[in-house]
Each structure stands twice: as structure tokens, then as C-alpha cells.
Amino acid sequence: MSVWIVAFTLRGANLAAYLGRTLPGARAFSMAKYAAQAGTEPVERLADWCRRAWEEAEGLVFVGAAGIAVRSIAPRLQSKTTDPAVVVVDEGGQFAISLVSGHMGGANELTRQVAACLGATPVVTTATDVNGKFAVDVFAVKNGLAITSMRRAKEISAAILAGKPVGLHTVLPLEGEVPPELTLGRVQEENVEIGFHARYPGSLLLIPRGIYLGLGCRRGTGMQELVAAVEAALAAHRIPRCAVAGAASIDLKADEPGLLAWAREEQLPLTFYTAEALRQAEGDFSPSEFVKTVTGVDNVCERAAVLAAGGGRLRIRKQAAHGVTVAAAEKEMRIVL
């Protein structure tokens, strides 16, 4: 997790600097007049720092009064599914408080990490944590599962807190002990299903994000052509869009404007492989002499998908439409309880 830490006094700046050295992926900032002495990055205007941190960091740590943090982040709050983690630490290092995005954003876990670094008391107020119960949103984030309905997730948590059993149903193998709040394979009034499609009405569906697309396209192909081709391929194989975790192609396409624009719009990581790397992919692929003549490898999209999925199995063989070729592979996943 990338973490930005900010402080407002010299004592706080020294604490921020320590956290910056101790927490993995952390950067320490303080108001400019303390930066040189504390060894932190200078901040001229807190509002500007907050805007940049909100866009670039996964977690924000404010060293100082909770009120400063609340007022700073208030204009930027949007959703618990997208907001970064926000933690507050007093400048004496006595308490670390999870303020925003405790579960899905990881603020509760970041709070515990900060507290461990400082020997501080972690303050976590989310109901499932306070009561020591299974938290379905934390479970989903930890296992790379997309939550299809936050309303249903809240209802599942409410049922658990009320002591009602919740059924757990999965198409993926499980690792670990099933929590006592869940009944594996038994249909209850409230159910959680892991897979691409729900079998029981009213279930909370958690979709594994293990699909990786392999893409090829003609020079100059626009973003809309890519959107149409990908949507058609996924729909034809009944794969939800939120199951897609990334995409890949050959390095000859690394400067293709339409492809790059598509990845930005979809907010997906895009990996490029050399022809040599693609040739190393293992599997039964659809060969094309023309593609081999142009790129140096007999198939781009299927091989790229398999490599991106860590050697996973092909779910969609090469489909061509709108000047675009699409394939998809599924990464092997296990659910950790």
C-alpha cells in the first residue's frame, strides 16, 4: 500500500519521518518550516497536498488533531468503495485511529500497522471488528472479489451481527477454516455466493477478479472499437465485466493510442510482452502465419492472456471484430478464509 503521511508541528513531523522510514511504501510530509529539520518532504498548502494524496496514494495518515483530518478530507469523500484509507495519529504517538474506509480501503489494517510501529493503541470502531465477527467486505478485498451490491453486503453484515447463520457457496476451492458465522454449502435465509453467476435468489454475489484479456488490434484502432469487441466477447461467454483484472498485448502495441485510452478508461493495468516472451507461453493456441509474419509470434491475444493470467487456462479463444482480436484466460484462484 502506498501511504502518504502529513504532520503540522515539529514533534509531529519527527513522528511522521519515523513512520515514513518504518512503513513499507510510505512518504513523510510536513509543513514546509519543519521539513528540513525533520527530514520530511515540504508542504506549502494542506489543501494541495490532500488533493494530490487523494489521487495518488492508497492510504493517508494525518499526524495531529482528528478535526484537521476531517475538514481536509470532507470535500473529497465519495464512496467507501473508492475512497482511500484515512488514519489519524496524535503527535504523541499514543493512539492510531481508523477514520475512513476501514474495510474496503484498508484503514483498519493500516491503523494496526501504524499502531504496531509506534507502540500505540489502535482505535477501530467498525461493528464487525468491535464484535469480532466475519466481515464480508474485508473478506472480498483480501481475496480479490468484486462486491456486486454494497446494499446486500450491509444486509449480510447486519445478519451476522444479529447472530443469524449465513450460507457460503463457492465455485473456487477454499483454504482455511470456515468462520462460525458461515455455513458452507447450506442454503440459509441470507447467502454469499462466489462465482460469476448467482444460483440462489437474493444472494450477495462476489465475483472473482481473475480474468485477464489478451488484445490485438490494427494500427489506428479507436477506443470505441476496442470497447465494442471486448464487451461482445465477454457477453458471448457470460463473463461479467467486473471479473476482468487486467489486459495484455505485444510490445509492438505499446504506443497504440486507442489501446492505451481504452485501458485508462477501463482503469485496468495493461502489460506488454515481447514476441519472445509470448512464444514461451504454454498451451494450445490458434496459429496464424500472417500474424507470425507481422509480429514474430503465431498468436498474440491468446498467448498474452495466458501470460497475464500467470499461466491460467483459456476461457475465450481468439475472437475478431471491429479490427480487434480478443482472448481471455482465467487465473487460478483459491479463497482464503
Secondary structure by P-SEA (a helix, b strand, c coil): cbbbbbbccaaaaaaaaaaaacccbbbbbcccccccccbbbbbccaaaaaaaaaacccbbbbcccaaaaaaaacccccccccccbbbbbcccccbbbbcccccccaaaaaaaaaaaaccbbbbbcccccccccccaaaaaaaaccccccaaaaaaaaaaaaabbbbbbbbcccccccccccccccccccccccccccccccccbbbbbccbbbbbcccccccaaaaaaaaaaaaaaacccccccccccccccccccaaaaaaaaaacbbbbbbcaaaaaaccccccccaaaaacccccccaaaaaaaaaccccccccccccccbbbbbbbcbbbbcc
